[in-house]
């Protein structure tokens, strides 16, 4: 399984799984750390999800820190949420602009089966489907923005 160590601001994190538009945020329990997300990621990653584990203050790589209070942790979780939103938005823009490699393409099978964005579009496209869709990337982005502004969650 793909594993990437990173920092979100000053927060040590680890991201498990192949790039995907779906991300679980794994928050460990008392005395835990970000690497505890690996067991959950082993179950989630094969179903098209990434799992992001973080170290809370006084845990894991942050054991020297002493401020584990709600007014410290809540803003950190908001920072992590903003990071996840940016990752998903970037993936959506890449998808809409056609910067998606759907591989491997096997004879008599749709490449959508191997595409990490299949949960976003929700269906396997044939050449006929793609030819019928005249929506430009700008129109699609605008529709997504309108849906988000209305608080909607349309799919498909």
DSSP file (Angstrom, degrees, kcal/mol; ACC not computed):
  #  RESIDUE AA STRUCTURE BP1 BP2  ACC     N-H-->O    O-->H-N    N-H-->O    O-->H-N    TCO  KAPPA ALPHA  PHI   PSI    X-CA   Y-CA   Z-CA
    1    1 A X              0   0    0      0, 0.0     2,-0.2     0, 0.0    41,-0.0   0.000 360.0 360.0 360.0 138.3    0.0    0.0    0.0
    2    2 A X        -     0   0    0     14,-0.0    15,-2.7     2,-0.0     2,-0.4  -0.459 360.0-173.2 -65.3 131.3    1.2    3.5   -0.9
    3    3 A X  E     -A   16   0A   0     13,-0.2     2,-0.5    -2,-0.2    13,-0.2  -0.997   6.9-174.9-132.7 128.8    2.3    5.4    2.2
    4    4 A X  E     -A   15   0A   0     11,-2.4    11,-2.9    -2,-0.4     2,-0.4  -0.974  13.2-151.6-129.2 118.8    3.4    9.0    2.3
    5    5 A X  E     +A   14   0A   0     -2,-0.5     2,-0.3     9,-0.2     9,-0.2  -0.705  34.0 152.5 -82.0 136.8    4.7   10.8    5.4
    6    6 A X  E     -A   13   0A   0      7,-2.5     7,-2.9    -2,-0.4     2,-0.4  -0.943  40.2-122.3-153.3 172.8    3.9   14.6    5.4
    7    7 A X  E     -A   12   0A   0     -2,-0.3     2,-0.8     5,-0.2     5,-0.2  -0.994   9.2-156.5-123.6 134.4    3.4   17.6    7.5
    8    8 A X  E >  S-A   11   0A   0      3,-2.5     3,-2.0    -2,-0.4     2,-0.7  -0.901  79.1 -48.1-107.1 100.2    0.2   19.6    7.4
    9    9 A X  T 3  S-     0   0    0     -2,-0.8    67,-0.0     1,-0.3    -2,-0.0  -0.660 125.2 -26.6  66.4-116.1    1.5   22.9    8.7
   10   10 A X  T 3  S+     0   0    0     -2,-0.7     2,-0.6    -3,-0.1    -1,-0.3   0.289 114.8 110.9-106.3   7.9    3.3   21.7   11.8
   11   11 A X  E <   -A    8   0A   0     -3,-2.0    -3,-2.5    65,-0.1     2,-0.2  -0.742  66.7-133.5 -90.6 116.6    1.2   18.5   12.2
   12   12 A X  E     +A    7   0A   0     -2,-0.6    43,-2.1    -5,-0.2     2,-0.3  -0.476  38.1 168.8 -66.2 136.2    2.9   15.2   11.4
   13   13 A X  E     -AB   6  54A   0     -7,-2.9    -7,-2.5    41,-0.2     2,-0.4  -0.942  28.9-150.5-145.0 163.1    0.7   13.1    9.2
   14   14 A X  E     -AB   5  53A   0     39,-2.4    39,-2.9    -2,-0.3     2,-0.5  -0.994  10.2-154.2-138.9 135.0    0.8    9.9    7.1
   15   15 A X  E     -AB   4  52A   0    -11,-2.9   -11,-2.4    -2,-0.4     2,-0.3  -0.943  12.4-163.3-113.2 121.9   -1.4    9.3    4.1
   16   16 A X  E     +AB   3  51A   0     35,-3.0    35,-1.9    -2,-0.5   -13,-0.2  -0.815  45.2  28.2-106.5 144.0   -2.2    5.7    3.2
   17   17 A X  S    S-     0   0    0    -15,-2.7    33,-0.1    -2,-0.3     3,-0.1  -0.081  89.6 -57.3 100.0 163.7   -3.5    4.4   -0.2
   18   18 A X  S    S-     0   0    0     31,-0.2    -2,-0.1     1,-0.2    30,-0.0  -0.369  77.0 -71.6 -72.6 156.7   -3.3    5.4   -3.8
   19   19 A X        +     0   0    0     -2,-0.1     2,-0.3     2,-0.1    -1,-0.2  -0.257  70.0 160.3 -51.3 131.2   -4.6    8.9   -4.8
   20   20 A X        -     0   0    0     -3,-0.1    97,-0.2    97,-0.1    30,-0.1  -0.985  51.8-122.4-152.7 154.1   -8.4    8.9   -4.5
   21   21 A X  S    S+     0   0    0     95,-1.0     2,-0.5    -2,-0.3    28,-0.1   0.514  95.3  76.0 -78.6  -3.0  -11.1   11.5   -4.2
   22   22 A X  E     +c   49   0A   0     26,-0.5    28,-2.7     2,-0.0     2,-0.4  -0.935  60.6 178.2-112.4 127.5  -12.3    9.9   -1.0
   23   23 A X  E     -c   50   0A   0     -2,-0.5     2,-0.4    26,-0.2    28,-0.2  -0.989  15.8-156.1-133.9 126.8  -10.3   10.5    2.2
   24   24 A X  E     -c   51   0A   0     26,-2.8    28,-3.0    -2,-0.4     2,-0.7  -0.816  15.1-141.4 -92.0 138.1  -11.0    9.2    5.8
   25   25 A X  E     -c   52   0A   0     -2,-0.4     2,-0.6    26,-0.2    28,-0.2  -0.917  16.2-157.6 -98.7 116.8   -9.4   11.2    8.6
   26   26 A X  E     -c   53   0A   0     26,-3.0    28,-1.0    -2,-0.7     2,-0.6  -0.858   7.3-169.8 -98.8 118.0   -8.2    8.8   11.3
   27   27 A X  E     -c   54   0A   0     -2,-0.6    28,-0.1    26,-0.1    26,-0.1  -0.940  18.2-138.0-110.2 118.3   -7.9   10.4   14.7
   28   28 A X        -     0   0    0     -2,-0.6     3,-0.1    26,-0.5     6,-0.1  -0.150  14.8-117.5 -71.6 166.7   -6.2    8.1   17.2
   29   29 A X    >   -     0   0    0      1,-0.2     3,-2.3     4,-0.1    -1,-0.1  -0.163  56.0 -42.0 -92.1-170.5   -7.2    7.5   20.8
   30   30 A X  T 3  S+     0   0    0      1,-0.3    -1,-0.2    -2,-0.1     3,-0.1  -0.297 130.3   5.9 -57.9 129.2   -5.4    8.2   24.1
   31   31 A X  T 3  S+     0   0    0      1,-0.2    -1,-0.3    -3,-0.1    29,-0.1   0.473 108.4 118.1  76.7   2.0   -1.7    7.3   23.9
   32   32 A X    <   -     0   0    0     -3,-2.3    28,-0.5    27,-0.1     2,-0.3  -0.065  46.1-154.0 -88.8-169.2   -2.0    6.5   20.2
   33   33 A X    >   -     0   0    0     26,-0.2     3,-1.8    -3,-0.1     4,-0.2  -0.952  37.2 -84.4-158.9 175.2   -0.4    8.0   17.1
   34   34 A X  G >  S+     0   0    0     -2,-0.3     3,-1.6     1,-0.3     4,-0.1   0.765 115.3  66.7 -59.6 -30.2   -0.8    8.6   13.3
   35   35 A X  G >  S+     0   0    0      1,-0.3     3,-1.7     2,-0.2     4,-0.3   0.638  80.2  78.7 -72.8 -11.7    0.5    5.1   12.4
   36   36 A X  G X> S+     0   0    0     -3,-1.8     3,-0.7     1,-0.3     4,-0.6   0.688  78.9  74.2 -66.0 -15.2   -2.4    3.4   14.0
   37   37 A X  H <> S+     0   0    0     -3,-1.6     4,-2.9     1,-0.2    -1,-0.3   0.684  74.6  82.2 -68.4 -17.5   -4.3    4.4   10.9
   38   38 A X  H <> S+     0   0    0     -3,-1.7     4,-2.0     1,-0.2    -1,-0.2   0.880  87.7  51.2 -58.8 -41.4   -2.5    1.7    8.9
   39   39 A X  H <> S+     0   0    0     -3,-0.7     4,-0.7    -4,-0.3    -1,-0.2   0.916 114.1  43.5 -64.8 -42.2   -4.8   -1.1   10.1
   40   40 A X  H >X S+     0   0    0     -4,-0.6     4,-2.4     1,-0.2     3,-1.0   0.900 111.4  55.4 -67.2 -40.0   -7.9    0.8    9.0
   41   41 A X  H 3X S+     0   0    0     -4,-2.9     4,-2.9     1,-0.3     5,-0.3   0.841  97.4  63.4 -62.4 -33.4   -6.2    1.9    5.8
   42   42 A X  H 3< S+     0   0    0     -4,-2.0     4,-0.4     1,-0.2    -1,-0.3   0.814 112.6  36.5 -61.1 -28.7   -5.6   -1.8    4.9
   43   43 A X  H << S+     0   0    0     -3,-1.0     4,-0.2    -4,-0.7    -2,-0.2   0.838 122.5  42.5 -88.0 -38.6   -9.4   -2.2    4.8
   44   44 A X  H ><>S+     0   0    0     -4,-2.4     3,-1.6     1,-0.2     5,-1.3   0.876 102.2  64.4 -79.9 -39.3  -10.3    1.2    3.3
   45   45 A X  G ><5S+     0   0    0     -4,-2.9     3,-1.9     1,-0.3    -1,-0.2   0.875  96.4  55.9 -58.9 -42.5   -7.6    1.6    0.6
   46   46 A X  G 3 5S+     0   0    0     -4,-0.4    -1,-0.3    -5,-0.3    -2,-0.1   0.695 104.0  57.1 -64.6 -14.4   -8.8   -1.4   -1.6
   47   47 A X  G < 5S-     0   0    0     -3,-1.6    -1,-0.3    -4,-0.2    -2,-0.2   0.273 130.1 -89.6 -99.1  11.4  -12.3    0.1   -1.7
   48   48 A X  T < 5S+     0   0    0     -3,-1.9   -26,-0.5     1,-0.3     2,-0.4   0.700  87.9 120.3  94.6  21.0  -11.0    3.4   -3.3
   49   49 A X  E   < - c   0  22A   0     -5,-1.3    -1,-0.3    -4,-0.2     2,-0.3  -0.897  49.3-147.2-118.0 147.6  -10.3    5.5   -0.1
   50   50 A X  E     - c   0  23A   0    -28,-2.7   -26,-2.8    -2,-0.4     2,-0.4  -0.757  15.7-144.6 -99.0 158.5   -7.2    7.1    1.2
   51   51 A X  E     -Bc  16  24A   0    -35,-1.9   -35,-3.0    -2,-0.3     2,-0.6  -0.993   6.9-160.0-128.0 126.1   -6.7    7.3    5.0
   52   52 A X  E     -Bc  15  25A   0    -28,-3.0   -26,-3.0    -2,-0.4     2,-0.4  -0.925   8.4-170.3-108.0 117.8   -5.0   10.3    6.6
   53   53 A X  E     -Bc  14  26A   0    -39,-2.9   -39,-2.4    -2,-0.6     2,-0.3  -0.880   5.8-171.5-106.0 140.3   -3.6    9.7   10.1
   54   54 A X  E     -Bc  13  27A   0    -28,-1.0     2,-0.6    -2,-0.4   -26,-0.5  -0.907  24.3-121.8-127.8 156.6   -2.3   12.7   12.2
   55   55 A X        -     0   0    0    -43,-2.1   -43,-0.2    -2,-0.3     2,-0.1  -0.890  26.8-148.8 -96.1 120.2   -0.4   13.0   15.5
   56   56 A X    >   -     0   0    0     -2,-0.6     3,-1.6     1,-0.2     6,-0.3  -0.412  43.3 -70.2 -76.0 162.7   -2.4   15.1   18.0
   57   57 A X  T 3  S+     0   0    0      1,-0.3    -1,-0.2    10,-0.2     6,-0.1  -0.248 124.0  19.8 -54.1 143.6   -0.4   17.2   20.5
   58   58 A X  T 3  S+     0   0    0      4,-1.6     2,-0.3     1,-0.2    -1,-0.3   0.598 110.7  98.3  70.2  15.3    1.5   15.0   23.1
   59   59 A X  S X  S-     0   0    0     -3,-1.6     3,-2.5     3,-0.1    -1,-0.2  -0.952  84.8 -25.9-132.1 150.6    1.2   11.9   20.8
   60   60 A X  G >  S+     0   0    0    -28,-0.5     3,-1.1    -2,-0.3   -27,-0.1  -0.222 133.7   2.5  54.8-125.1    3.5   10.2   18.4
   61   61 A X  G 3  S+     0   0    0      1,-0.3    -1,-0.3     2,-0.1     3,-0.2   0.473 133.1  60.8 -71.9  -0.5    6.1   12.6   16.9
   62   62 A X  G X   +     0   0    0     -3,-2.5     3,-1.7    -6,-0.3    -4,-1.6   0.015  60.8 123.4-115.4  27.4    4.7   15.4   19.1
   63   63 A X  T <   +     0   0    0     -3,-1.1    -1,-0.1     1,-0.3    -2,-0.1   0.722  69.7  61.1 -64.8 -20.3    5.3   13.8   22.6
   64   64 A X  T 3  S+     0   0    0     -3,-0.2    -1,-0.3    -5,-0.1     2,-0.1   0.618  84.8  96.4 -80.8 -11.2    7.4   16.8   23.7
   65   65 A X    <   -     0   0    0     -3,-1.7     3,-0.1     1,-0.1    -3,-0.0  -0.452  53.4-167.8 -79.4 152.4    4.4   19.2   23.3
   66   66 A X        +     0   0    0     -2,-0.1     2,-0.9     1,-0.1    -1,-0.1   0.402  57.3  92.1-122.2   2.4    2.3   20.0   26.3
   67   67 A X        +     0   0    0      1,-0.1     2,-0.5     2,-0.0   -10,-0.2  -0.740  33.8 152.4-107.7  88.8   -0.8   21.8   25.0
   68   68 A X        +     0   0    0     -2,-0.9     2,-0.3     4,-0.1    -1,-0.1  -0.588  31.4 130.1-111.9  67.6   -3.5   19.2   24.5
   69   69 A X  S >> S-     0   0    0     -2,-0.5     4,-2.8     1,-0.1     3,-1.7  -0.808  71.0-110.0-117.6 157.9   -6.5   21.4   25.0
   70   70 A X  H 3> S+     0   0    0     -2,-0.3     4,-2.7     1,-0.3     5,-0.4   0.880 118.6  56.6 -55.3 -39.0   -9.6   21.9   22.8
   71   71 A X  H 34 S+     0   0    0      1,-0.2    -1,-0.3     2,-0.2     4,-0.2   0.651 114.2  40.7 -72.3 -11.0   -8.5   25.4   21.8
   72   72 A X  H <> S+     0   0    0     -3,-1.7     4,-1.1     2,-0.1    -2,-0.2   0.819 120.2  41.6 -92.8 -45.5   -5.3   23.9   20.5
   73   73 A X  H  X S+     0   0    0     -4,-2.8     4,-2.6     2,-0.2     5,-0.2   0.895 107.0  58.3 -75.4 -41.8   -6.7   20.8   18.9
   74   74 A X  H  X S+     0   0    0     -4,-2.7     4,-2.1    -5,-0.2    -1,-0.2   0.927 107.3  47.0 -59.4 -47.4   -9.9   22.2   17.2
   75   75 A X  H  > S+     0   0    0     -5,-0.4     4,-2.0    -4,-0.2    -1,-0.2   0.873 111.8  53.0 -62.1 -33.1   -7.9   24.7   15.1
   76   76 A X  H  X S+     0   0    0     -4,-1.1     4,-2.3     2,-0.2    -2,-0.2   0.926 108.3  48.8 -65.8 -42.7   -5.5   22.0   14.1
   77   77 A X  H  X S+     0   0    0     -4,-2.6     4,-2.4     1,-0.2    -1,-0.2   0.859 109.2  53.7 -64.4 -34.0   -8.3   19.7   13.0
   78   78 A X  H  X S+     0   0    0     -4,-2.1     4,-2.2    -5,-0.2    -1,-0.2   0.883 107.8  50.8 -65.6 -37.9   -9.7   22.7   11.0
   79   79 A X  H  X S+     0   0    0     -4,-2.0     4,-2.0     2,-0.2    -2,-0.2   0.915 110.7  48.5 -63.8 -43.1   -6.3   23.0    9.3
   80   80 A X  H  X S+     0   0    0     -4,-2.3     4,-2.4     2,-0.2    -2,-0.2   0.913 110.5  51.2 -63.9 -42.8   -6.3   19.3    8.5
   81   81 A X  H  X S+     0   0    0     -4,-2.4     4,-2.5     1,-0.2    -1,-0.2   0.904 108.7  51.1 -60.8 -42.2   -9.9   19.6    7.1
   82   82 A X  H  X S+     0   0    0     -4,-2.2     4,-2.1     2,-0.2    -1,-0.2   0.893 109.2  51.8 -61.8 -39.7   -8.8   22.5    4.9
   83   83 A X  H  X S+     0   0    0     -4,-2.0     4,-2.3     2,-0.2    -2,-0.2   0.939 110.0  48.2 -60.8 -48.0   -5.9   20.4    3.6
   84   84 A X  H  X S+     0   0    0     -4,-2.4     4,-2.5     1,-0.2     5,-0.2   0.910 110.1  52.1 -61.2 -43.0   -8.2   17.5    2.7
   85   85 A X  H  X S+     0   0    0     -4,-2.5     4,-2.5     1,-0.2    -1,-0.2   0.900 109.2  50.2 -60.6 -40.5  -10.6   19.9    0.9
   86   86 A X  H  X S+     0   0    0     -4,-2.1     4,-2.5     2,-0.2    -1,-0.2   0.915 110.1  50.3 -64.1 -42.1   -7.7   21.3   -1.1
   87   87 A X  H  X S+     0   0    0     -4,-2.3     4,-2.1     1,-0.2    -2,-0.2   0.939 113.3  44.9 -61.2 -47.3   -6.6   17.8   -2.1
   88   88 A X  H  X S+     0   0    0     -4,-2.5     4,-2.4     1,-0.2    -1,-0.2   0.901 113.0  51.0 -65.5 -40.8  -10.1   16.8   -3.2
   89   89 A X  H  X S+     0   0    0     -4,-2.5     4,-2.4    -5,-0.2    -1,-0.2   0.907 109.6  50.7 -63.0 -41.4  -10.6   20.1   -5.1
   90   90 A X  H  X S+     0   0    0     -4,-2.5     4,-2.2     1,-0.2    -1,-0.2   0.904 110.7  49.0 -62.5 -41.8   -7.3   19.7   -6.9
   91   91 A X  H  X S+     0   0    0     -4,-2.1     4,-2.4     2,-0.2    -2,-0.2   0.909 110.3  51.4 -65.1 -40.7   -8.3   16.1   -7.9
   92   92 A X  H  X S+     0   0    0     -4,-2.4     4,-2.5     1,-0.2    -2,-0.2   0.904 109.7  49.3 -62.1 -42.0  -11.7   17.4   -9.2
   93   93 A X  H  X S+     0   0    0     -4,-2.4     4,-2.0     2,-0.2     6,-0.2   0.907 110.4  50.6 -64.0 -41.5  -10.1   20.1  -11.3
   94   94 A X  H  <>S+     0   0    0     -4,-2.2     5,-2.6     2,-0.2     4,-0.4   0.913 111.3  49.1 -61.7 -42.0   -7.7   17.5  -12.8
   95   95 A X  H ><5S+     0   0    0     -4,-2.4     3,-1.2     1,-0.2    -2,-0.2   0.932 111.9  47.6 -62.3 -47.0  -10.6   15.3  -13.6
   96   96 A X  H 3<5S+     0   0    0     -4,-2.5    -1,-0.2     1,-0.3    -2,-0.2   0.808 111.1  51.3 -66.4 -29.7  -12.6   18.1  -15.2
   97   97 A X  T 3<5S-     0   0    0     -4,-2.0    -1,-0.3    -5,-0.2    -2,-0.2   0.467 116.6-113.3 -86.6  -1.0   -9.6   19.2  -17.3
   98   98 A X  T < 5S+     0   0    0     -3,-1.2     2,-1.4    -4,-0.4    -3,-0.2   0.652  72.6 137.9  81.4  14.1   -9.0   15.7  -18.5
   99   99 A X      < +     0   0    0     -5,-2.6     2,-0.4    -6,-0.2    -1,-0.1  -0.407  35.9 117.2 -90.5  60.2   -5.7   15.2  -16.7
  100  100 A X        -     0   0    0     -2,-1.4     2,-0.8    -5,-0.2    15,-0.0  -0.990  54.2-151.6-131.4 124.1   -6.6   11.7  -15.7
  101  101 A X        -     0   0    0     -2,-0.4     2,-0.9     2,-0.0    -2,-0.1  -0.853  10.2-166.8 -95.5 111.4   -4.7    8.6  -16.7
  102  102 A X        -     0   0    0     -2,-0.8     2,-0.3    13,-0.1    13,-0.1  -0.833  29.5-163.8 -98.6  99.5   -7.1    5.7  -16.7
  103  103 A X        +     0   0    0     -2,-0.9     2,-0.1    11,-0.3    -2,-0.0  -0.962  48.6  34.6-144.8 155.4   -4.8    2.7  -17.0
  104  104 A X        -     0   0    0     -2,-0.3     2,-0.8    11,-0.0    -1,-0.2   0.560  64.3-165.0 -80.8 148.0   -4.3   -0.1  -17.5
  105  105 A X        -     0   0    0     -2,-0.1     2,-0.3     8,-0.1     5,-0.1  -0.870  10.8-165.9 -98.1 112.6   -6.9   -0.5  -20.3
  106  106 A X    >   -     0   0    0     -2,-0.8     3,-2.0     3,-0.2     5,-0.0  -0.719  32.2 -89.0-100.0 149.7   -7.6   -4.1  -20.9
  107  107 A X  T 3  S+     0   0    0     -2,-0.3    -1,-0.1     1,-0.3     3,-0.1  -0.295 111.7   6.7 -56.9 134.1   -9.4   -5.6  -23.9
  108  108 A X  T 3  S+     0   0    0      1,-0.2     2,-0.4    -3,-0.0    -1,-0.3   0.650 113.3  97.2  64.7  19.3  -13.2   -5.8  -23.3
  109  109 A X  S <  S-     0   0    0     -3,-2.0     2,-0.2     3,-0.0    -1,-0.2  -0.996  76.2-115.5-135.4 143.0  -12.9   -3.9  -20.0
  110  110 A X    >   -     0   0    0     -2,-0.4     3,-1.2     1,-0.1     4,-0.2  -0.531  13.9-137.6 -74.9 139.0  -13.5   -0.3  -19.2
  111  111 A X  G >  S+     0   0    0      1,-0.2     3,-1.8    -2,-0.2     4,-0.5   0.693  96.7  81.0 -66.9 -18.3  -10.5    1.7  -18.0
  112  112 A X  G >  S+     0   0    0      1,-0.3     3,-1.1    13,-0.2    -1,-0.2   0.816  77.8  69.5 -57.7 -29.2  -12.9    3.3  -15.4
  113  113 A X  G <  S+     0   0    0     -3,-1.2    -1,-0.3     1,-0.3    -2,-0.2   0.807 106.4  37.9 -58.7 -29.1  -12.4    0.2  -13.3
  114  114 A X  G <  S+     0   0    0     -3,-1.8     2,-0.4    -4,-0.2   -11,-0.3   0.404  91.5 110.0-103.0   0.2   -8.8    1.3  -12.6
  115  115 A X    X   -     0   0    0     -3,-1.1     3,-1.5    -4,-0.5     4,-0.2  -0.635  61.1-147.7 -83.1 128.6   -9.4    5.0  -12.4
  116  116 A X  T 3  S+     0   0    0     -2,-0.4   -95,-1.0     1,-0.3     3,-0.3   0.611  97.1  60.9 -69.5  -8.4   -9.1    6.5   -8.8
  117  117 A X  T >>  +     0   0    0      1,-0.2     3,-1.8   -97,-0.2     4,-1.5   0.391  68.8 105.2 -97.7   3.1  -11.8    9.0   -9.7
  118  118 A X  H <> S+     0   0    0     -3,-1.5     4,-2.6     1,-0.3     5,-0.2   0.824  74.7  58.8 -57.8 -32.8  -14.6    6.4  -10.4
  119  119 A X  H 34 S+     0   0    0     -3,-0.3    -1,-0.3    -4,-0.2    -2,-0.1   0.785 105.5  52.5 -65.8 -21.9  -16.3    7.3   -7.1
  120  120 A X  H <4 S+     0   0    0     -3,-1.8    36,-0.6     1,-0.1    -2,-0.2   0.941 117.1  33.4 -76.3 -48.6  -16.6   10.9   -8.3
  121  121 A X  H  < S-     0   0    0     -4,-1.5    -2,-0.2    34,-0.1    -3,-0.1   0.828  92.1-151.1 -81.5 -29.9  -18.2   10.2  -11.6
  122  122 A X     <  +     0   0    0     -4,-2.6     2,-0.3    -5,-0.3    -3,-0.1   0.509  61.4  60.2  79.2   3.9  -20.2    7.2  -10.4
  123  123 A X  S    S-     0   0    0     -5,-0.2     2,-0.5   -11,-0.0    -1,-0.1  -0.994  81.0-107.0-156.0 162.0  -20.4    5.3  -13.7
  124  124 A X        -     0   0    0     -2,-0.3     2,-0.3    -3,-0.1   -14,-0.0  -0.819  39.3-143.7 -92.0 127.6  -18.3    3.6  -16.3
  125  125 A X        -     0   0    0     -2,-0.5     2,-0.3     4,-0.0   -13,-0.2  -0.667   9.2-157.8 -94.2 143.9  -18.3    5.7  -19.5
  126  126 A X     >  -     0   0    0     -2,-0.3     4,-2.0   -16,-0.1     5,-0.2  -0.680  39.5-101.1-104.7 169.5  -18.3    4.3  -23.0
  127  127 A X  H  > S+     0   0    0     -2,-0.3     4,-2.2     1,-0.2     5,-0.2   0.874 124.6  56.7 -57.9 -36.4  -17.1    6.3  -26.0
  128  128 A X  H  > S+     0   0    0      1,-0.2     4,-1.5     2,-0.2    -1,-0.2   0.911 105.6  50.1 -62.2 -42.9  -20.8    7.0  -26.9
  129  129 A X  H  > S+     0   0    0      1,-0.2     4,-1.0     2,-0.2    -1,-0.2   0.916 110.5  49.2 -61.5 -43.9  -21.4    8.5  -23.4
  130  130 A X  H >< S+     0   0    0     -4,-2.0     3,-0.5     1,-0.2    -1,-0.2   0.891 108.3  53.3 -66.3 -39.7  -18.4   10.8  -23.7
  131  131 A X  H 3< S+     0   0    0     -4,-2.2    -1,-0.2     1,-0.2    -2,-0.2   0.840 107.0  53.0 -63.8 -32.8  -19.5   12.0  -27.2
  132  132 A X  H 3< S+     0   0    0     -4,-1.5     2,-0.7    -3,-0.2    -1,-0.2   0.727  89.8  87.2 -75.9 -22.0  -23.0   12.9  -25.9
  133  133 A X    <<  +     0   0    0     -4,-1.0    -1,-0.0    -3,-0.5    -4,-0.0  -0.706  46.4 171.3 -86.0 113.0  -21.6   15.1  -23.0
  134  134 A X        +     0   0    0     -2,-0.7     2,-0.2     2,-0.1    -1,-0.1   0.285  32.2 129.2-102.7   8.0  -21.1   18.6  -24.3
  135  135 A X        -     0   0    0      4,-0.1     2,-0.1     1,-0.1    -2,-0.0  -0.462  52.1-139.3 -67.6 129.4  -20.4   20.2  -20.9
  136  136 A X     >  -     0   0    0     -2,-0.2     4,-2.5     1,-0.1     5,-0.2  -0.488  23.3-110.4 -82.2 159.8  -17.1   22.2  -20.8
  137  137 A X  H  > S+     0   0    0      1,-0.2     4,-2.6     2,-0.2     5,-0.2   0.885 120.6  52.9 -56.2 -38.5  -14.8   22.0  -17.9
  138  138 A X  H  > S+     0   0    0      2,-0.2     4,-2.4     1,-0.2    -1,-0.2   0.911 109.3  48.4 -64.9 -41.8  -15.7   25.6  -17.0
  139  139 A X  H  > S+     0   0    0      2,-0.2     4,-2.3     1,-0.2    -2,-0.2   0.906 112.2  49.1 -64.0 -41.4  -19.4   24.7  -17.0
  140  140 A X  H  X S+     0   0    0     -4,-2.5     4,-2.2     2,-0.2    -2,-0.2   0.919 111.3  48.8 -65.2 -43.4  -18.8   21.7  -14.8
  141  141 A X  H  X S+     0   0    0     -4,-2.6     4,-2.6     1,-0.2    -2,-0.2   0.908 111.4  50.7 -61.9 -41.4  -16.8   23.6  -12.3
  142  142 A X  H  X S+     0   0    0     -4,-2.4     4,-2.6     1,-0.2    -2,-0.2   0.904 109.4  50.3 -63.4 -41.2  -19.5   26.3  -12.2
  143  143 A X  H  X S+     0   0    0     -4,-2.3     4,-2.2     2,-0.2    -1,-0.2   0.894 110.8  49.6 -64.3 -38.9  -22.1   23.7  -11.6
  144  144 A X  H  X S+     0   0    0     -4,-2.2     4,-2.4     2,-0.2    -2,-0.2   0.920 110.9  49.5 -64.9 -43.5  -20.0   22.2   -8.8
  145  145 A X  H  X S+     0   0    0     -4,-2.6     4,-2.6     2,-0.2    -2,-0.2   0.923 110.9  49.6 -61.4 -44.5  -19.5   25.6   -7.2
  146  146 A X  H  X S+     0   0    0     -4,-2.6     4,-1.7     1,-0.2     6,-0.2   0.908 111.0  49.8 -60.9 -42.5  -23.3   26.4   -7.3
  147  147 A X  H  <>S+     0   0    0     -4,-2.2     5,-2.9     1,-0.2     4,-0.3   0.918 112.0  47.7 -63.3 -43.4  -24.0   23.0   -5.7
  148  148 A X  H ><5S+     0   0    0     -4,-2.4     3,-1.2     1,-0.2    -2,-0.2   0.900 109.5  53.1 -64.7 -40.9  -21.5   23.7   -2.9
  149  149 A X  H 3<5S+     0   0    0     -4,-2.6    -1,-0.2     1,-0.3    -2,-0.2   0.839 109.1  49.4 -64.0 -32.4  -22.9   27.1   -2.3
  150  150 A X  T 3<5S-     0   0    0     -4,-1.7    -1,-0.3    -5,-0.2    -2,-0.2   0.508 117.1-115.8 -82.2  -4.0  -26.4   25.7   -2.0
  151  151 A X  T < 5 +     0   0    0     -3,-1.2    -3,-0.2    -4,-0.3    -2,-0.1   0.681  66.0 150.0  77.9  17.0  -25.0   23.1    0.5
  152  152 A X      < -     0   0    0     -5,-2.9    -1,-0.2    -6,-0.2    -2,-0.0  -0.223  42.4-159.6 -82.4 171.9  -26.0   20.4   -1.9
  153  153 A X        +     0   0    0     -3,-0.1     2,-0.1     2,-0.0    -1,-0.1  -0.291  26.1 166.7-145.3  50.3  -24.4   17.0   -2.5
  154  154 A X        -     0   0    0    -10,-0.1     2,-0.4     2,-0.0    -7,-0.0  -0.389  12.2-170.5 -72.9 151.1  -25.5   16.0   -5.9
  155  155 A X              0   0    0      1,-0.1   -34,-0.1    -2,-0.1   -35,-0.1  -0.999 360.0 360.0-143.3 139.2  -23.7   13.0   -7.5
  156  156 A X              0   0    0    -36,-0.6    -1,-0.1    -2,-0.4   -35,-0.1   0.434 360.0 360.0 119.6 360.0  -23.7   11.6  -11.0
